[in-house]
Amino acid sequence: MFEPAFRNLGYWGSSDDHAVWSLEIVEQATYRVTLDFACHDGTAGNVFVLSVGGQQLEGRVPGTGTWETYQQVDVGDVTLPPGRYELVLRPAAAPAGYLMDLRGIRLRPLRGKP
């Protein structure tokens, strides 16, 4: 569900919940993937799966204190050649409580040392 107050996707309470973004990569690179999210400490620890270009990153959602406290966390790197992709984020299983409030996902090309 889109929550206008924080411009985030929230209420990830089912194993069927997911979000999909269309990407067009113009330059082959390794990209650092960063989530901008909030997660109440009382529901932290659920596992997410991020898939793009046949690659998969998994991570456990840490608590940020409250649903109003956002932070950015690097979740891994993916290497993508030029082309069109779908990036999918979903819970690995039915979350205990809610997965997170997601405000954004950033892919930043790595040049030299990260």
N, CA, C and O atoms as a printed pandas DataFrame, in Angstrom:
     atom_number atom_name residue_name chain_id  residue_number  x_coord  y_coord  z_coord
0              1         N          MET        A               1    0.839   -1.166    0.000
1              2        CA          MET        A               1    0.000    0.000    0.000
2              3         C          MET        A               1    0.897    1.246    0.000
3              4         O          MET        A               1    1.864    1.324    0.758
4              5         N          PHE        A               2    0.563    2.217   -0.860
5              6        CA          PHE        A               2    1.298    3.484   -0.875
6              7         C          PHE        A               2    0.794    4.351    0.260
7              8         O          PHE        A               2   -0.410    4.572    0.388
8              9         N          GLU        A               3    1.710    4.846    1.089
9             10        CA          GLU        A               3    1.372    5.713    2.207
10            11         C          GLU        A               3    1.860    7.123    1.887
11            12         O          GLU        A               3    3.063    7.383    1.913
12            13         N          PRO        A               4    0.922    8.047    1.582
13            14        CA          PRO        A               4    1.314    9.382    1.149
14            15         C          PRO        A               4    2.121   10.183    2.167
15            16         O          PRO        A               4    2.974   10.977    1.772
16            17         N          ALA        A               5    1.882   10.001    3.451
17            18        CA          ALA        A               5    2.564   10.818    4.464
18            19         C          ALA        A               5    4.083   10.717    4.351
19            20         O          ALA        A               5    4.779   11.726    4.471
20            21         N          PHE        A               6    4.602    9.516    4.122
21            22        CA          PHE        A               6    6.046    9.321    4.006
22            23         C          PHE        A               6    6.471    8.907    2.606
23            24         O          PHE        A               6    7.650    8.655    2.355
24            25         N          ARG        A               7    5.494    8.838    1.682
25            26        CA          ARG        A               7    5.756    8.459    0.297
26            27         C          ARG        A               7    6.494    7.120    0.236
27            28         O          ARG        A               7    7.520    6.979   -0.429
28            29         N          ASN        A               8    5.933    6.145    0.953
29            30        CA          ASN        A               8    6.549    4.831    1.026
30            31         C          ASN        A               8    5.538    3.741    0.696
31            32         O          ASN        A               8    4.329    3.968    0.675
32            33         N          LEU        A               9    6.074    2.546    0.439
33            34        CA          LEU        A               9    5.243    1.346    0.320
34            35         C          LEU        A               9    5.252    0.666    1.680
35            36         O          LEU        A               9    6.311    0.304    2.194
36            37         N          GLY        A              10    4.070    0.493    2.262
37            38        CA          GLY        A              10    3.963   -0.084    3.596
38            39         C          GLY        A              10    2.970   -1.215    3.644
39            40         O          GLY        A              10    2.406   -1.617    2.626
40            41         N          TYR        A              11    2.764   -1.723    4.840
41            42        CA          TYR        A              11    1.824   -2.810    5.119
42            43         C          TYR        A              11    2.164   -4.085    4.346
43            44         O          TYR        A              11    1.275   -4.758    3.824
44            45         N          TRP        A              12    3.448   -4.409    4.278
45            46        CA          TRP        A              12    3.900   -5.666    3.670
46            47         C          TRP        A              12    3.635   -6.785    4.675
47            48         O          TRP        A              12    4.537   -7.171    5.419
48            49         N          GLY        A              13    2.419   -7.308    4.707
49            50        CA          GLY        A              13    2.056   -8.266    5.723
50            51         C          GLY        A              13    1.810   -9.678    5.223
51            52         O          GLY        A              13    1.470  -10.557    6.015
52            53         N          SER        A              14    1.973   -9.917    3.934
53            54        CA          SER        A              14    1.676  -11.225    3.343
54            55         C          SER        A              14    2.874  -11.696    2.525
55            56         O          SER        A              14    3.659  -10.885    2.033
56            57         N          SER        A              15    3.005  -12.993    2.387
57            58        CA          SER        A              15    4.080  -13.528    1.543
58            59         C          SER        A              15    3.845  -13.200    0.070
59            60         O          SER        A              15    4.772  -13.284   -0.735
60            61         N          ASP        A              16    2.617  -12.829   -0.289
61            62        CA          ASP        A              16    2.295  -12.459   -1.669
62            63         C          ASP        A              16    2.609  -10.994   -1.992
63            64         O          ASP        A              16    2.615  -10.612   -3.162
64            65         N          ASP        A              17    2.868  -10.171   -0.970
65            66        CA          ASP        A              17    3.151   -8.755   -1.210
66            67         C          ASP        A              17    4.483   -8.608   -1.928
67            68         O          ASP        A              17    5.457   -9.277   -1.583
68            69         N          HIS        A              18    4.523   -7.740   -2.918
69            70        CA          HIS        A              18    5.756   -7.492   -3.652
70            71         C          HIS        A              18    5.626   -6.173   -4.411
71            72         O          HIS        A              18    4.526   -5.652   -4.595
72            73         N          ALA        A              19    6.746   -5.656   -4.838
73            74        CA          ALA        A              19    6.775   -4.458   -5.674
74            75         C          ALA        A              19    7.713   -4.730   -6.843
75            76         O          ALA        A              19    8.710   -5.439   -6.703
76            77         N          VAL        A              20    7.378   -4.153   -8.004
77            78        CA          VAL        A              20    8.150   -4.380   -9.227
78            79         C          VAL        A              20    8.479   -3.036   -9.856
79            80         O          VAL        A              20    7.607   -2.179  -10.000
80            81         N          TRP        A              21    9.739   -2.855  -10.229
81            82        CA          TRP        A              21   10.181   -1.663  -10.939
82            83         C          TRP        A              21   10.773   -2.089  -12.273
83            84         O          TRP        A              21   11.437   -3.122  -12.355
84            85         N          SER        A              22   10.541   -1.308  -13.311
85            86        CA          SER        A              22   11.166   -1.528  -14.619
86            87         C          SER        A              22   12.416   -0.668  -14.702
87            88         O          SER        A              22   12.387    0.521  -14.385
88            89         N          LEU        A              23   13.510   -1.278  -15.130
89            90        CA          LEU        A              23   14.791   -0.574  -15.244
90            91         C          LEU        A              23   15.312   -0.690  -16.659
91            92         O          LEU        A              23   15.088   -1.692  -17.337
92            93         N          GLU        A              24   16.005    0.336  -17.094
93            94        CA          GLU        A              24   16.768    0.243  -18.333
94            95         C          GLU        A              24   18.203    0.607  -18.001
95            96         O          GLU        A              24   18.499    1.738  -17.613
96            97         N          ILE        A              25   19.089   -0.363  -18.156
97            98        CA          ILE        A              25   20.509   -0.171  -17.873
98            99         C          ILE        A              25   21.193    0.173  -19.193
99           100         O          ILE        A              25   21.068   -0.556  -20.176
100          101         N          VAL        A              26   21.917    1.290  -19.204
101          102        CA          VAL        A              26   22.564    1.726  -20.444
102          103         C          VAL        A              26   24.057    1.408  -20.470
103          104         O          VAL        A              26   24.675    1.428  -21.534
104          105         N          GLU        A              27   24.642    1.113  -19.301
105          106        CA          GLU        A              27   26.070    0.848  -19.240
106          107         C          GLU        A              27   26.310   -0.342  -18.327
107          108         O          GLU        A              27   25.840   -0.359  -17.189
108          109         N          GLN        A              28   27.044   -1.342  -18.820
109          110        CA          GLN        A              28   27.352   -2.490  -17.965
110          111         C          GLN        A              28   28.169   -2.024  -16.782
111          112         O          GLN        A              28   29.144   -1.287  -16.926
112          113         N          ALA        A              29   27.757   -2.466  -15.622
113          114        CA          ALA        A              29   28.459   -2.086  -14.405
114          115         C          ALA        A              29   28.020   -3.001  -13.275
115          116         O          ALA        A              29   27.020   -3.714  -13.366
116          117         N          THR        A              30   28.796   -2.952  -12.221
117          118        CA          THR        A              30   28.375   -3.539  -10.953
118          119         C          THR        A              30   27.736   -2.410  -10.163
119          120         O          THR        A              30   28.309   -1.330  -10.022
120          121         N          TYR        A              31   26.541   -2.674   -9.652
121          122        CA          TYR        A              31   25.747   -1.663   -8.960
122          123         C          TYR        A              31   25.590   -2.020   -7.493
123          124         O          TYR        A              31   25.244   -3.155   -7.163
124          125         N          ARG        A              32   25.839   -1.071   -6.618
125          126        CA          ARG        A              32   25.559   -1.215   -5.194
126          127         C          ARG        A              32   24.074   -0.950   -4.987
127          128         O          ARG        A              32   23.566    0.079   -5.433
128          129         N          VAL        A              33   23.369   -1.860   -4.319
129          130        CA          VAL        A              33   21.933   -1.756   -4.084
130          131         C          VAL        A              33   21.702   -1.277   -2.649
131          132         O          VAL        A              33   22.181   -1.883   -1.690
132          133         N          THR        A              34   20.962   -0.185   -2.527
133          134        CA          THR        A              34   20.692    0.430   -1.223
134          135         C          THR        A              34   19.192    0.592   -1.033
135          136         O          THR        A              34   18.493    1.070   -1.926
136          137         N          LEU        A              35   18.703    0.193    0.131
137          138        CA          LEU        A              35   17.299    0.395    0.483
138          139         C          LEU        A              35   17.168    1.620    1.376
139          140         O          LEU        A              35   18.011    1.855    2.241
140          141         N          ASP        A              36   16.111    2.401    1.168
141          142        CA          ASP        A              36   15.728    3.521    2.032
142          143         C          ASP        A              36   14.434    3.077    2.711
143          144         O          ASP        A              36   13.395    2.989    2.056
144          145         N          PHE        A              37   14.480    2.800    3.998
145          146        CA          PHE        A              37   13.365    2.126    4.654
146          147         C          PHE        A              37   13.249    2.517    6.123
147          148         O          PHE        A              37   14.148    3.134    6.696
148          149         N          ALA        A              38   12.127    2.145    6.712
149          150        CA          ALA        A              38   11.909    2.226    8.154
150          151         C          ALA        A              38   11.318    0.909    8.610
151          152         O          ALA        A              38   10.607    0.247    7.854
152          153         N          CYS        A              39   11.610    0.525    9.850
153          154        CA          CYS        A              39   11.049   -0.706   10.409
154          155         C          CYS        A              39   11.042   -0.582   11.935
155          156         O          CYS        A              39   12.086   -0.394   12.558
156          157         N          HIS        A              40    9.868   -0.688   12.513
157          158        CA          HIS        A              40    9.738   -0.639   13.972
158          159         C          HIS        A              40   10.542   -1.787   14.579
159          160         O          HIS        A              40   10.521   -2.908   14.072
160          161         N          ASP        A              41   11.240   -1.499   15.655
161          162        CA          ASP        A              41   12.079   -2.527   16.288
162          163         C          ASP        A              41   11.280   -3.776   16.666
163          164         O          ASP        A              41   11.826   -4.879   16.673
164          165         N          GLY        A              42    9.995   -3.613   16.978
165          166        CA          GLY        A              42    9.175   -4.732   17.398
166          167         C          GLY        A              42    8.832   -5.712   16.288
167          168         O          GLY        A              42    8.388   -6.824   16.575
168          169         N          THR        A              43    9.021   -5.339   15.043
169          170        CA          THR        A              43    8.719   -6.241   13.923
170          171         C          THR        A              43    9.954   -6.513   13.058
171          172         O          THR        A              43    9.849   -7.144   12.007
172          173         N          ALA        A              44   11.117   -6.039   13.498
173          174        CA          ALA        A              44   12.361   -6.223   12.737
174          175         C          ALA        A              44   12.734   -7.700   12.665
175          176         O          ALA        A              44   12.280   -8.506   13.478
176          177         N          GLY        A              45   13.556   -8.039   11.693
177          178        CA          GLY        A              45   14.097   -9.388   11.581
178          179         C          GLY        A              45   13.520  -10.226   10.464
179          180         O          GLY        A              45   14.016  -11.319   10.189
180          181         N          ASN        A              46   12.472   -9.728    9.808
181          182        CA          ASN        A              46   11.929  -10.461    8.665
182          183         C          ASN        A              46   12.928  -10.422    7.509
183          184         O          ASN        A              46   13.753   -9.513    7.420
184          185         N          VAL        A              47   12.845  -11.418    6.627
185          186        CA          VAL        A              47   13.789  -11.538    5.515
186          187         C          VAL        A              47   13.124  -11.087    4.215
187          188         O          VAL        A              47   11.987  -11.457    3.922
188          189         N          PHE        A              48   13.859  -10.277    3.438
189          190        CA          PHE        A              48   13.390   -9.841    2.121
190          191         C          PHE        A              48   14.238  -10.513    1.050
191          192         O          PHE        A              48   15.347  -10.981    1.310
192          193         N          VAL        A              49   13.685  -10.550   -0.165
193          194        CA          VAL        A              49   14.402  -11.045   -1.337
194          195         C          VAL        A              49   14.275   -9.984   -2.421
195          196         O          VAL        A              49   13.170   -9.543   -2.735
196          197         N          LEU        A              50   15.401   -9.575   -2.992
197          198        CA          LEU        A              50   15.433   -8.625   -4.099
198          199         C          LEU        A              50   16.012   -9.358   -5.294
199          200         O          LEU        A              50   17.107   -9.915   -5.209
200          201         N          SER        A              51   15.284   -9.367   -6.415
201          202        CA          SER        A              51   15.717  -10.077   -7.616
202          203         C          SER        A              51   15.807   -9.111   -8.784
203          204         O          SER        A              51   14.923   -8.277   -8.984
204          205         N          VAL        A              52   16.889   -9.230   -9.558
205          206        CA          VAL        A              52   17.040   -8.451  -10.781
206          207         C          VAL        A              52   18.075   -9.150  -11.671
207          208         O          VAL        A              52   19.131   -9.572  -11.199
208          209         N          GLY        A              53   17.757   -9.266  -12.955
209          210        CA          GLY        A              53   18.709   -9.817  -13.914
210          211         C          GLY        A              53   19.202  -11.207  -13.572
211          212         O          GLY        A              53   20.370  -11.516  -13.807
212          213         N          GLY        A              54   18.342  -12.057  -13.022
213          214        CA          GLY        A              54   18.746  -13.404  -12.668
214          215         C          GLY        A              54   19.591  -13.493  -11.414
215          216         O          GLY        A              54   20.088  -14.567  -11.075
216          217         N          GLN        A              55   19.760  -12.380  -10.722
217          218        CA          GLN        A              55   20.528  -12.345   -9.487
218          219         C          GLN        A              55   19.584  -12.078   -8.324
219          220         O          GLN        A              55   18.539  -11.448   -8.483
220          221         N          GLN        A              56   19.970  -12.568   -7.155
221          222        CA          GLN        A              56   19.103  -12.438   -6.005
222          223         C          GLN        A              56   19.914  -12.004   -4.791
223          224         O          GLN        A              56   20.984  -12.545   -4.515
224          225         N          LEU        A              57   19.390  -11.026   -4.078
225          226        CA          LEU        A              57   19.973  -10.597   -2.806
226          227         C          LEU        A              57   18.942  -10.856   -1.717
227          228         O          LEU        A              57   17.754  -10.594   -1.905
228          229         N          GLU        A              58   19.393  -11.366   -0.592
229          230        CA          GLU        A              58   18.522  -11.570    0.559
230          231         C          GLU        A              58   19.095  -10.819    1.736
231          232         O          GLU        A              58   20.307  -10.629    1.845
232          233         N          GLY        A              59   18.213  -10.397    2.612
233          234        CA          GLY        A              59   18.674   -9.721    3.812
234          235         C          GLY        A              59   17.610   -9.725    4.881
235          236         O          GLY        A              59   16.421   -9.875    4.600
236          237         N          ARG        A              60   18.051   -9.559    6.103
237          238        CA          ARG        A              60   17.165   -9.459    7.249
238          239         C          ARG        A              60   16.959   -7.978    7.532
239          240         O          ARG        A              60   17.926   -7.224    7.640
240          241         N          VAL        A              61   15.696   -7.559    7.653
241          242        CA          VAL        A              61   15.376   -6.143    7.846
242          243         C          VAL        A              61   15.707   -5.745    9.284
243          244         O          VAL        A              61   15.112   -6.272   10.224
244          245         N          PRO        A              62   16.654   -4.816    9.462
245          246        CA          PRO        A              62   16.963   -4.363   10.818
246          247         C          PRO        A              62   15.938   -3.335   11.299
247          248         O          PRO        A              62   15.267   -2.686   10.497
248          249         N          GLY        A              63   15.832   -3.202   12.592
249          250        CA          GLY        A              63   14.967   -2.173   13.152
250          251         C          GLY        A              63   15.607   -0.804   13.036
251          252         O          GLY        A              63   16.825   -0.660   13.143
252          253         N          THR        A              64   14.772    0.199   12.816
253          254        CA          THR        A              64   15.251    1.587   12.768
254          255         C          THR        A              64   14.711    2.387   13.956
255          256         O          THR        A              64   14.878    3.605   14.018
256          257         N          GLY        A              65   14.072    1.705   14.882
257          258        CA          GLY        A              65   13.471    2.369   16.031
258          259         C          GLY        A              65   11.961    2.451   15.886
259          260         O          GLY        A              65   11.217    1.783   16.604
260          261         N          THR        A              66   11.518    3.284   14.941
261          262        CA          THR        A              66   10.082    3.499   14.727
262          263         C          THR        A              66    9.769    3.430   13.239
263          264         O          THR        A              66   10.671    3.357   12.404
264          265         N          TRP        A              67    8.469    3.454   12.918
265          266        CA          TRP        A              67    8.040    3.478   11.517
266          267         C          TRP        A              67    8.325    4.834   10.888
267          268         O          TRP        A              67    8.258    4.964    9.666
268          269         N          GLU        A              68    8.636    5.837   11.680
269          270        CA          GLU        A              68    8.916    7.183   11.146
270          271         C          GLU        A              68   10.410    7.457   10.994
271          272         O          GLU        A              68   10.795    8.503   10.471
272          273         N          THR        A              69   11.249    6.533   11.442
273          274        CA          THR        A              69   12.698    6.724   11.389
274          275         C          THR        A              69   13.267    5.935   10.207
275          276         O          THR        A              69   13.314    4.705   10.230
276          277         N          TYR        A              70   13.692    6.659    9.184
277          278        CA          TYR        A              70   14.212    6.028    7.965
278          279         C          TYR        A              70   15.726    5.982    7.998
279          280         O          TYR        A              70   16.378    6.847    8.582
280          281         N          GLN        A              71   16.273    4.960    7.363
281          282        CA          GLN        A              71   17.716    4.867    7.176
282          283         C          GLN        A              71   17.986    4.182    5.848
283          284         O          GLN        A              71   17.101    3.564    5.256
284          285         N          GLN        A              72   19.206    4.300    5.400
285          286        CA          GLN        A              72   19.632    3.652    4.170
286          287         C          GLN        A              72   20.606    2.544    4.543
287          288         O          GLN        A              72   21.481    2.720    5.391
288          289         N          VAL        A              73   20.434    1.394    3.887
289          290        CA          VAL        A              73   21.332    0.270    4.149
290          291         C          VAL        A              73   21.699   -0.379    2.814
291          292         O          VAL        A              73   20.834   -0.633    1.975
292          293         N          ASP        A              74   22.994   -0.643    2.632
293          294        CA          ASP        A              74   23.469   -1.367    1.451
294          295         C          ASP        A              74   23.158   -2.842    1.648
295          296         O          ASP        A              74   23.455   -3.419    2.695
296          297         N          VAL        A              75   22.548   -3.451    0.614
297          298        CA          VAL        A              75   22.155   -4.858    0.740
298          299         C          VAL        A              75   22.960   -5.782   -0.164
299          300         O          VAL        A              75   22.793   -7.001   -0.107
300          301         N          GLY        A              76   23.825   -5.222   -0.991
301          302        CA          GLY        A              76   24.663   -6.058   -1.853
302          303         C          GLY        A              76   24.907   -5.415   -3.192
303          304         O          GLY        A              76   24.518   -4.272   -3.432
304          305         N          ASP        A              77   25.555   -6.159   -4.060
305          306        CA          ASP        A              77   25.918   -5.682   -5.392
306          307         C          ASP        A              77   25.356   -6.627   -6.443
307          308         O          ASP        A              77   25.263   -7.835   -6.223
308          309         N          VAL        A              78   24.984   -6.063   -7.586
309          310        CA          VAL        A              78   24.567   -6.847   -8.752
310          311         C          VAL        A              78   25.321   -6.320   -9.965
311          312         O          VAL        A              78   25.612   -5.127  -10.053
312          313         N          THR        A              79   25.636   -7.208  -10.895
313          314        CA          THR        A              79   26.295   -6.810  -12.135
314          315         C          THR        A              79   25.294   -6.990  -13.266
315          316         O          THR        A              79   24.755   -8.077  -13.473
316          317         N          LEU        A              80   25.054   -5.898  -13.997
317          318        CA          LEU        A              80   24.042   -5.908  -15.048
318          319         C          LEU        A              80   24.624   -5.359  -16.349
319          320         O          LEU        A              80   25.190   -4.266  -16.357
320          321         N          PRO        A              81   24.491   -6.104  -17.451
321          322        CA          PRO        A              81   24.846   -5.560  -18.762
322          323         C          PRO        A              81   23.705   -4.659  -19.250
323          324         O          PRO        A              81   22.628   -4.658  -18.653
324          325         N          PRO        A              82   23.925   -3.898  -20.319
325          326        CA          PRO        A              82   22.844   -3.058  -20.846
326          327         C          PRO        A              82   21.608   -3.890  -21.180
327          328         O          PRO        A              82   21.711   -5.026  -21.643
328          329         N          GLY        A              83   20.449   -3.308  -20.937
329          330        CA          GLY        A              83   19.196   -3.989  -21.249
330          331         C          GLY        A              83   18.075   -3.543  -20.333
331          332         O          GLY        A              83   18.254   -2.685  -19.469
332          333         N          ARG        A              84   16.912   -4.147  -20.540
333          334        CA          ARG        A              84   15.729   -3.857  -19.724
334          335         C          ARG        A              84   15.561   -4.972  -18.695
335          336         O          ARG        A              84   15.744   -6.153  -18.990
336          337         N          TYR        A              85   15.207   -4.561  -17.485
337          338        CA          TYR        A              85   15.081   -5.500  -16.382
338          339         C          TYR        A              85   13.859   -5.154  -15.544
339          340         O          TYR        A              85   13.349   -4.035  -15.573
340          341         N          GLU        A              86   13.410   -6.157  -14.799
341          342        CA          GLU        A              86   12.442   -5.928  -13.739
342          343         C          GLU        A              86   13.153   -6.220  -12.424
343          344         O          GLU        A              86   13.776   -7.269  -12.259
344          345         N          LEU        A              87   13.051   -5.293  -11.508
345          346        CA          LEU        A              87   13.564   -5.477  -10.164
346          347         C          LEU        A              87   12.359   -5.778   -9.279
347          348         O          LEU        A              87   11.385   -5.025   -9.276
348          349         N          VAL        A              88   12.424   -6.872   -8.531
349          350        CA          VAL        A              88   11.310   -7.304   -7.686
350          351         C          VAL        A              88   11.791   -7.392   -6.246
351          352         O          VAL        A              88   12.837   -7.975   -5.961
352          353         N          LEU        A              89   11.015   -6.807   -5.344
353          354        CA          LEU        A              89   11.284   -6.918   -3.915
354          355         C          LEU        A              89   10.078   -7.575   -3.269
355          356         O          LEU        A              89    8.937   -7.198   -3.535
356          357         N          ARG        A              90   10.340   -8.571   -2.408
357          358        CA          ARG        A              90    9.251   -9.292   -1.745
358          359         C          ARG        A              90    9.772   -9.874   -0.433
359          360         O          ARG        A              90   10.981   -9.987   -0.232
360          361         N          PRO        A              91    8.847  -10.241    0.458
361          362        CA          PRO        A              91    9.267  -10.972    1.656
362          363         C          PRO        A              91    9.671  -12.398    1.269
363          364         O          PRO        A              91    9.105  -12.972    0.338
364          365         N          ALA        A              92   10.631  -12.961    1.970
365          366        CA          ALA        A              92   11.034  -14.346    1.714
366          367         C          ALA        A              92    9.955  -15.321    2.186
367          368         O          ALA        A              92    9.827  -16.422    1.651
368          369         N          ALA        A              93    9.180  -14.908    3.190
369          370        CA          ALA        A              93    8.075  -15.705    3.747
370          371         C          ALA        A              93    7.097  -14.713    4.362
371          372         O          ALA        A              93    7.368  -13.514    4.420
372          373         N          ALA        A              94    5.974  -15.218    4.814
373          374        CA          ALA        A              94    5.000  -14.332    5.458
374          375         C          ALA        A              94    5.674  -13.623    6.639
375          376         O          ALA        A              94    6.175  -14.281    7.551
376          377         N          PRO        A              95    5.687  -12.290    6.628
377          378        CA          PRO        A              95    6.356  -11.562    7.712
378          379         C          PRO        A              95    5.632  -11.731    9.045
379          380         O          PRO        A              95    4.410  -11.867    9.093
380          381         N          ALA        A              96    6.403  -11.721   10.112
381          382        CA          ALA        A              96    5.844  -11.605   11.455
382          383         C          ALA        A              96    5.611  -10.112   11.664
383          384         O          ALA        A              96    6.571   -9.356   11.816
384          385         N          GLY        A              97    4.375   -9.683   11.672
385          386        CA          GLY        A              97    4.072   -8.248   11.682
386          387         C          GLY        A              97    4.140   -7.728   10.263
387          388         O          GLY        A              97    3.420   -8.205    9.385
388          389         N          TYR        A              98    4.995   -6.762   10.035
389          390        CA          TYR        A              98    5.173   -6.184    8.702
390          391         C          TYR        A              98    6.644   -6.197    8.323
391          392         O          TYR        A              98    7.517   -6.141    9.190
392          393         N          LEU        A              99    6.917   -6.271    7.026
393          394        CA          LEU        A              99    8.289   -6.371    6.527
394          395         C          LEU        A              99    9.074   -5.082    6.750
395          396         O          LEU        A              99   10.131   -5.096    7.380
396          397         N          MET        A             100    8.554   -3.966    6.233
397          398        CA          MET        A             100    9.219   -2.660    6.320
398          399         C          MET        A             100    8.331   -1.623    5.667
399          400         O          MET        A             100    7.347   -1.965    5.010
400          401         N          ASP        A             101    8.673   -0.365    5.842
401          402        CA          ASP        A             101    8.127    0.728    5.038
402          403         C          ASP        A             101    9.245    1.136    4.094
403          404         O          ASP        A             101   10.284    1.627    4.535
404          405         N          LEU        A             102    9.041    0.937    2.808
405          406        CA          LEU        A             102   10.088    1.157    1.807
406          407         C          LEU        A             102    9.853    2.471    1.080
407          408         O          LEU        A             102    8.821    2.663    0.438
408          409         N          ARG        A             103   10.815    3.364    1.187
409          410        CA          ARG        A             103   10.721    4.660    0.516
410          411         C          ARG        A             103   11.459    4.665   -0.813
411          412         O          ARG        A             103   11.153    5.484   -1.680
412          413         N          GLY        A             104   12.421    3.772   -0.995
413          414        CA          GLY        A             104   13.132    3.743   -2.270
414          415         C          GLY        A             104   14.213    2.679   -2.320
415          416         O          GLY        A             104   14.658    2.163   -1.295
416          417         N          ILE        A             105   14.621    2.368   -3.545
417          418        CA          ILE        A             105   15.748    1.475   -3.810
418          419         C          ILE        A             105   16.663    2.222   -4.766
419          420         O          ILE        A             105   16.216    2.778   -5.769
420          421         N          ARG        A             106   17.946    2.229   -4.443
421          422        CA          ARG        A             106   18.918    2.933   -5.287
422          423         C          ARG        A             106   19.947    1.941   -5.803
423          424         O          ARG        A             106   20.477    1.128   -5.046
424          425         N          LEU        A             107   20.225    2.015   -7.100
425          426        CA          LEU        A             107   21.323    1.258   -7.703
426          427         C          LEU        A             107   22.382    2.267   -8.114
427          428         O          LEU        A             107   22.134    3.113   -8.973
428          429         N          ARG        A             108   23.564    2.184   -7.504
429          430        CA          ARG        A             108   24.641    3.129   -7.760
430          431         C          ARG        A             108   25.811    2.390   -8.400
431          432         O          ARG        A             108   26.342    1.450   -7.809
432          433         N          PRO        A             109   26.225    2.805   -9.611
433          434        CA          PRO        A             109   27.347    2.107  -10.254
434          435         C          PRO        A             109   28.626    2.284   -9.439
435          436         O          PRO        A             109   28.936    3.377   -8.966
436          437         N          LEU        A             110   29.360    1.181   -9.287
437          438        CA          LEU        A             110   30.629    1.226   -8.572
438          439         C          LEU        A             110   31.751    1.473   -9.569
439          440         O          LEU        A             110   31.825    0.813  -10.605
440          441         N          ARG        A             111   32.589    2.384   -9.269
441          442        CA          ARG        A             111   33.747    2.693  -10.108
442          443         C          ARG        A             111   34.983    2.606   -9.207
443          444         O          ARG        A             111   35.093    3.327   -8.216
444          445         N          GLY        A             112   35.884    1.736   -9.557
445          446        CA          GLY        A             112   37.048    1.559   -8.696
446          447         C          GLY        A             112   36.625    0.868   -7.421
447          448         O          GLY        A             112   35.832   -0.074   -7.451
448          449         N          LYS        A             113   37.151    1.331   -6.299
449          450        CA          LYS        A             113   36.827    0.720   -5.012
450          451         C          LYS        A             113   35.498    1.273   -4.499
451          452         O          LYS        A             113   35.250    2.474   -4.607
452          453         N          PRO        A             114   34.622    0.395   -3.932
453          454        CA          PRO        A             114   33.339    0.864   -3.385
454          455         C          PRO        A             114   33.529    1.732   -2.160
455          456         O          PRO        A             114   32.551    2.206   -1.582
